[in-house]
């Protein structure tokens, strides 16, 4: 019966406990990061779920205003694609664009062509500079938003005068249209504009904030009155919720990554590269030659060997470990067989002297002392044992 030889475990062999001790900090950090990300996602999704959606009863939804409009005979239809929105404008229809800034420039131009001179009303909610100049030519959004949310009408627009104070504070606008109604001013800039069409009874309303349409703000001040008058002037209301999943959102003139980066990024990257190079030179500077220093305490040789072994094992440097073992063995064997230490690493000088001293025992001394690195840890341990046995045999009288 044959038994399989098992190699004894060494002090350098990692155990499950040691691996867990090393990795538990990283694992804990990853778990905390994952939990935090999930918590933030849940909070954000709960806070803005169904925003400006007339089907949503959440605080940021708009189901209440849609229900009030229905009680007054105005039917509300929700659309999510540009094709549906572009087909909606008519003299008896109000088109509300919930988030105009989500539209691409091509979508904005097409939507503007669809409702221009349609005879209906178009309401743009919180349109920023990215969209208002295309959807309402002649109107510019101011970079600074209104500090006050509740504002007074301050204009002759009947709907605004009947509603009184309302929560329109948000994006502020300037316009070149002389016949535009500029209402709810904040620091002389309007947060509600009504732009009549050059021909027909249609108009475009630019609203600086969505607050008057939200469920939790509708019953405050004159929000409900203003919302019902702006959206209920026609029997049909088309509520457009732009979606990134819309096929028309894919711009055929799609730009590359470098086109999307802001201007000056190349110069900024060059500055960062120069700063990193200077920091590397600063950290790598040498103040002079290395000076050997005696250790303040004595360290046992076994601890030094074990520490070096752990470093070799962690780096999987079996080739360097084997080279160190062979080099040290050759250095110790050379004086024993009459070879100068300077020639200890020359095979043509060391191997013949070893063979003569051992009377050619049949060992493959060249492979043992100058061979290739071991393929695994077991082969490295076996190499160390064979080198130790060879040295003992040479030292034997």
Secondary structure, 3 states (H helix, E strand, C coil): CCCCCCCCCCCCCCCHHHHHHHHHHHHHHHHHHHHHHHHHHHHHHHHCCCCCCCCCCCCCCCHHHHHHHHHCCCEEEEECCHHHHHCCCCCCEEEEECCHHHCCHHHHHHHHHHHCCCCCEEEEECCCCCCHHHHCCCEEECCCCCCCCCECCCCCCHHHHHHCCECCCCCCEEECCCCCEEEEEECCEEEEEEEECCCCCCEEEEECCCHHHCCCCCCCCCHHHHHHHHHCCCCEEEEECCCCCCHHHCCCCCCCHHHHCCCCHHHHHHHHHHHHHHHHHHHCCCCCCCCCCCCCCCCCHHHHHHHHHHHHHHCCCHHHHHHHHHHHHHHHHHHHCCCCHHHCCCHHHHHHHHHHHHCCCCCCHHHHHHCCCCCCHHHHHHHHHHHHHHHHHHHCC
